[in-house]
Amino acid sequence: MEWTRAAALDDVWEGVPFPVELRGTCLALYRLGDQVHAAGDLCPHEPGVRLSQGYVDGDTIECPMHQSCFNVRTGEVLTPPACTNIPVYPVKVEDGQVLVQL
């Protein structure tokens, strides 16, 4: 697994998902204070629906279609109808760049 540049840190804002596709993987970046997290951007309950188009509340993203909620730090599904977690990816910030390990 290697580190891939996903975005400039200044482009990732608190409370606003930042969708990105890296090497065929759809994910979204979430800035929570001084940390950035990367989680899968496709809802496991309704493939093709982008979670990054949903509502963010702290470390939770709500699917815009059926309102399933996921923790963006852990990927854990918090509310149905989804019953599958979303993937999360290691993130590091170097020289103002957000890097994700895929």
C-alpha positions in Angstrom: 0.0 0.0 0.0 1.4 3.4 -0.9 0.6 7.0 0.0 -1.3 9.0 -2.6 -1.9 12.7 -2.7 -5.6 13.4 -2.3 -5.9 17.1 -1.8 -4.3 20.3 -0.5 -5.1 20.6 3.2 -6.6 24.1 2.6 -9.2 22.6 0.3 -10.6 20.3 3.0 -13.0 22.3 5.3 -14.5 21.4 8.6 -18.1 20.1 8.2 -17.8 19.8 4.4 -17.0 16.4 2.8 -14.4 16.6 0.1 -15.0 13.8 -2.5 -12.1 12.4 -4.4 -11.4 9.4 -6.6 -8.0 7.8 -6.1 -6.9 4.9 -8.3 -10.5 3.9 -8.9 -11.5 4.2 -5.3 -14.3 6.7 -4.4 -13.7 8.2 -1.0 -14.3 11.4 0.9 -12.1 13.5 3.2 -13.4 14.9 6.4 -11.7 17.5 8.4 -12.3 17.2 12.2 -10.4 19.9 14.0 -6.7 19.4 13.2 -7.3 15.9 11.8 -8.4 14.7 8.4 -10.1 11.3 7.9 -10.8 9.4 4.7 -13.8 7.1 4.4 -15.5 5.3 1.5 -17.8 7.6 -0.4 -20.3 5.1 -1.7 -23.3 4.0 0.5 -23.2 0.2 1.0 -27.0 0.1 1.2 -27.5 1.9 -2.1 -24.5 1.6 -4.4 -24.0 4.7 -6.5 -25.2 7.1 -3.9 -22.4 9.4 -2.7 -22.2 9.9 1.0 -20.3 13.1 0.5 -23.6 14.6 -0.8 -25.2 13.9 2.6 -25.3 15.8 5.9 -22.3 16.1 8.2 -22.7 16.3 12.0 -19.4 16.2 13.8 -17.8 12.8 12.9 -21.0 11.5 11.4 -22.1 11.5 7.7 -25.8 10.9 6.9 -26.6 9.2 3.5 -28.7 11.6 1.4 -31.0 8.8 0.2 -32.1 6.7 3.1 -30.5 8.6 6.1 -28.2 5.8 7.2 -25.4 7.3 9.3 -21.7 6.4 9.5 -18.9 7.4 11.7 -16.2 8.8 9.4 -13.4 8.0 11.9 -14.2 4.3 12.1 -16.5 3.6 9.2 -19.0 2.1 11.6 -22.6 2.1 10.5 -24.7 3.9 13.2 -28.2 3.7 11.9 -30.2 1.5 9.5 -31.2 0.8 6.8 -27.5 0.2 6.0 -26.0 -2.7 7.9 -22.4 -2.7 6.4 -19.6 -0.4 7.5 -17.8 1.8 5.1 -14.1 1.5 4.6 -11.7 3.9 6.2 -8.2 4.7 5.1 -5.0 5.9 6.8 -4.3 9.6 6.3 -1.3 11.8 6.9 -0.7 15.5 6.2 2.7 16.5 5.0 3.8 20.0 3.7 0.1 21.1 3.4 -0.9 18.0 1.4 -3.4 15.3 2.4 -2.0 11.8 1.7 -4.2 8.7 1.8 -2.8 5.2 2.0 -4.6 2.8 -0.4 
